Every structure is written in C-alpha cells, then in structure tokens.
Amino acid sequence: MEFKEAKNKFVQTWGALGSQWGINKTMAQIHALLMVSNEAVSMEDIMEELQISRGNASMNLRALMDWGIVYKEYKTGERREYFTAEKDLDELAVKISKERSKREIKPALKVLKEVSSIQADGTAEERHFVEQTTKLYDFVLKAYNVLDKMTEYKDNWLAQILMKFMK
C-alpha cells in the first residue's frame, strides 16, 4: 500500500469511527488528517484533501478547537490560518474524556438525580422506578468519579507511577 492510499484509508476509517464516538464523520476526518500530518495544515488544504466546503471545514475546526484537541497556528508572512492536532496521545485521551464527560455523563447524572428523587406514592411500580434510577445514578456517579480521577493522573506523581505499572 502506498503512503497516499494508507493515509486516505486511515482518515476515512477514523471518520467512520467518529460517528460511533459521538462526533460527526467530517469532524473525525479533519482530526485524523491533522493528527497524522507532520506540519500544520491550512483550511484550504483540508477542504481540498477531504472535498468539503469552507463552511463545513470552519465549523468542524471550531468544534475541534473547542474540545481542545486542535490548535490554530500562524506562519510569519502568511495570511492563511493553519491547524494542528494534539499529538500527545495521553493528553488527547484526557481532553476527549473530559469533554465527553461534560457533554454526556454530567447531563445524565443530572437527569438521574432528578428522576430518582420523586416522591413515590407507595405503588410497587413507583418504588421499583426509584430504586432502579437510584442504582443507575450511583453507578454512573462512580464511573464519573473514576474517569475524573484517571484524567487527573497527569498532575499526580503517584497516579503516574501506578499508570505506568499498569501498562
């Protein structure tokens, strides 16, 4: 397989996986392209490589920057904007985990807390509902706390040692 074919296959596959991870295909393709590029890439080059519109590229680059996994770079004497992706895979995992937690886990916790706090009038169905939603809340909260601790390990020397040991 030639380089260009391998690169295209990677970008297309990463894009397809993106929809399973909760982001759109184009956003994942842009991220993949930037992640494997050895230097910053202009929006025009992204548009050409992926055959997407300026608006689509701009919107998805903004979303990736909001996630904190893509950065804008400026080159002296250039009017174009250039973009690069986070290359440190540990840092990338931490940033994605934090963003997904903010977008998915925290809202789920809020809803589970709210629905499990209803006043049950004593019917078996209501008691079962409160019991199950309370269990779900407790489980999701534990998962959230574990994820939160794992993403903080970069600042904790003991956790870093434990993570290296686990690898």
Protein Blocks (a to p, Z undefined) as FASTA:
>chain_A
ZZklmmmmmmmmmmmmmmmnopafklmmmmmmmmmpcbdcdfklmmmmnopafklmmmmm
mmmmmnopaccdddehiabdcddddfblklmmmmmmmmmmmmmmmmmmmmmmmmmmpcce
hiaklmmmmmmmmmmmmmmmmmmmmmmmmmmmmmpmklmmmmmmmZZ
